[in-house]
Amino acid sequence: MTVLDTPQRIEPPQAKPPRQRPAARPSMNRLDFRKIFLHPGALDRYLREGVYYPYHLSVGLTNRCNHRCRWCYAEHNRGSDLDIDVDVLMRALDDAVAWGLKAVTMIGEGESPLHVEFVRAVKDMVDRGLDIGLFTNGSRIDGERAEILVEHATFVRISLDAATPETHHACHRTRDFDRIIQNIGKMVDLRRGRPLPTLGIQFATNQVNVHEVMDAARMARDLGVDYIAYKPVYKNACNRNHDRNVLKPSEVLAQTRPALELATDTFEVYLKEEQFNDVLGRGPRGYDRCLAHSVSPSINENGDVITCCSLEKQSRPIGNIYQQPLRDIWWGPAHRQFIERINVKCCPRGCKYHRLNLLLTELFEPDPQWHPNFI
C-alpha cells in the first residue's frame, strides 16, 4: 500500500471501558513525548510509508476569543469571525476514526466554548468513541458547557498564567480573573467523586508573571485541581510587535523549581525544564529534518488541515475539509509534497515536536557508534 491509498476502515469500538484513574505511580508529565511508544502501529507505518496515521487531532471550533493575550500566536490571523460547521467537522472525524483516531483536543485560534454548538460538538465526538480534551481560558466553562465537560472530557486545561487579577489582566488583557477562578471551583465541585476529567492550570511563564509562580501553585492546589504546569512563553514569529520573552533559563528555573515542593499526593507540579532551555536557550537543534511532522495534525476553524502550527509560515494547508474528504487530503499528494518541503532551519525554537524529533532521530537514524543491535 502506498501513502496515496485510503487505508482499510477500522470500526470504532462499540463501548468504551470505564473511566478510571490509574493506580499511584511515579510522577510523569502527561504531555511527555514518550507517549508515542504507546502507539507502535503509528511508528511502524512511518517506517514503511513515511507518514503517520494520527491517533490524535487538534480541532479549532472558532476563531472568536474574548481574551487578547499578550503573546497570542493567532492574533495575526483574526479578521472576520469563523465558526466551523459541526456537520462538516464530524464527516472529517468519521474518516479519521476509520483509520484509528482515538482523541481530539479542542484548541485553535479562538476560545472553543464560544462556539454556539459547543455542547453538540462535544456530544458528537463522544458518540464516535473519541477521548476529548480542551484548552481554554476558563471564562466560559460554566453551565451546560461545564456539565458536558465533566461528564465526558478526559482533561480540561485552563490557561491562567497568573495568581492575581492585575497580572492576569497584564497577560490576557481582560477583567475576568475572578469569574475564571469561580468557574474552576465549580468544575472541581461538579467532578467530585468522579475519576475524570483531569483538571489543570497552565502557567505560561514570562517577565510579566514570573514573580507569581509560587502564589499560582498555592492557589491551584487550594482550588483542588490536579496540577499546575509551567512552560515558557513563545515569541510569536508572525507578529513583529509582540514582546520577546527575555527571561534567561537559569533565572526562570530558579524561580520555578521551588514550586515543585508544593506537590502532594493529589496535586502535581510540572516544570518543563527542557522546554525552557529549548525556547530560551541557544543550543544545537540536534537533527536536520523533521520526523514528527504529521503525528498530531490540526483542523482549523476555516476547515484547513495543517500538520503543525509551527510550520504554518512554511507552506499552505494540505487541504480543506469543506472541499475534500479528510481521507483524500491526508493520503493525497499535497501532504507528501508538504513533508518534502519542511525546512527545520525555519522552525521556531522549542516547537511542540522538538523533543519528539530528538527521540525519533535516535530511533530511526541511530548513530552506528552506539552499536544499536547490542541491547
PyMOL commands that set and color helices and strands:
alter all, ss='L'
color gray80, all
select helices_A, chain A and resi 33-38+40-49+75-77+86-99+112-114+118-127+143-152+165-172+177-191+210-223+249-262+273-280+309-311+326-330+333-341+344-346+354-364+368-370
alter helices_A, ss='H'
color red, helices_A
select strands_A, chain A and resi 56-59+103-106+131-136+155-159+198-205+227-232+268-271+298-299+304-306+319-320
alter strands_A, ss='S'
color yellow, strands_A
deselect
rebuild
show_as cartoon
